Amino acid sequence: MLLTMKVIFWVSFGAIAYNYLGYPIILFFLAMLVQSKSDLTFLLGRSSRRRSPTPSYQPRIAILISAFNEEAVIEAKVENALKVNYPSELLEVLIGLDAPTDSTVAILNRIQSPRLHVFHFQNRRGKLAVISDLSQQTSAEILIFTDANTMFSPDCVRSLVRHFADPDTGAVSGEEIRLVRKVTEPSGESLYWRYESALKVLESRLNCCLGANGAVYAVRRSLFRPRENAVVEDFQIPVEIRFSGHRVVYDPEAVAFEDLAPTFFSQFERRIRIAAGSFQVLFGNPRFLNPLNGLPTFSYFSHRVLRWLGPYFLTLLFAASLWLASRPFYVALFALQAAFYLAVIVGYWRKRRGNPGGIFFVPLYFCTMNLAYIFGLLRYLRGSQNMAWKVTPRQPPAEVLSAKGGAQH
């Protein structure tokens, strides 16, 4: 039994350490090798390290938006989409009304633009069903997906589209900047998003980037084949495009701004929904784990699968440490874990009382993220994830965009 517990301890510790530290280090060195190869090829052959520029590449594009109750943001969103830096004759905006019950319809009826097309749906079905229908209403070569409360930077669309000049590119993800409300405390989320953004930059360089940012991403229309029941379409669609042999690119220069979820608990609900969709992808696509796929499978397992299984490794690590606590080395490790989880409890207690989490918010964020994977798995196994999720309260975009000084990745 002693040996078994030691094995459980070190396997769990190794899986967690590899996922959060080992994998990024490996990515960094692989990216260095790729860059060194490019530099060496250039020095020896004097051939260009970059693809030939294609400034004339300007395909027709369509910005697709699924809107439920978006009265606080929809007018500013339409104005923002119509004013992006892209030829107006090549851009159209399609909005699918997912049976709203507020004044969203009345607001859109007041907007007059030949490039704006609004489609009414009587029954609420969720984002994926709406954007799937919208994709059939346009002949644009590139589809750009975004949310009603997401505002593009002026060059965001152009930055997304430029990558499709390469015929191998199937999808491009932009960079979402989370904006801070006074009622939220983004320190943990900010740190996590910066970490994830760094990973996506490295994965994109190695052509093993898999997911996209649901608030700002583009797909070649000929490759847009959504599954009817995909909970997180912004992961399901790009990952299938990558495993079909096309590139998925992450461009941090394609920037969009979005308001952070207004409360700690609404953020937690959002993470549970994403987790349920992640397990849907995991169990529904065993072929993604085929090692013959090379780097995409390496990235999928190292970055995604181990992250989704993280809470179970953490639980096993804690239990094994407790069992082995009669030995000095394991006593110290158990004490460190106990102190960490005590900080989580203090952070949660402070949040429940309406106080800032302070230094306790980072461990609280880490644990709630892992707890969301547990609830997400249970929700997936029960089949209780509703495709039409509850919309979080929106902040008027004028206030959001004036808060750029508090933007968080």
Secondary structure, DSSP 4 states (H G I P E B T S, - for coil): -HHHHHHHHHHHHHHHHIIIIIHHHHHHHHHHHHHHHHHHHHHHH---SSPPP-TT----EEEEEEESS-TTTHHHHHHHHHTSSS-GGGEEEEEEEE---SSHHHHHHT---TTEEEEEESS---HHHHHHHHHTT---SEEEEE-TTEEE-TTHHHHHHGGGGSTTEEEEEEEEEEEPPTT---HHHHHHHHHHHHHHHHHHHTT------TTEEEEEGGG----TT-S-HHHHHHHHHHHTT-EEEEEEEEEEEEEPPSSHHHHHHHHHHHHHHHHHHHHH-GGGG-GGG-HHHHHIIIIIIHHHTHHHHHHHHHHHHHHTTTSHHHHHHHHHHHHHHHHHHHHHHHHHTT---GGGHHHHHHHHHHHHHHHHHHHHHHT---SSPPPPPPPPHHHHHTTGGGEE-
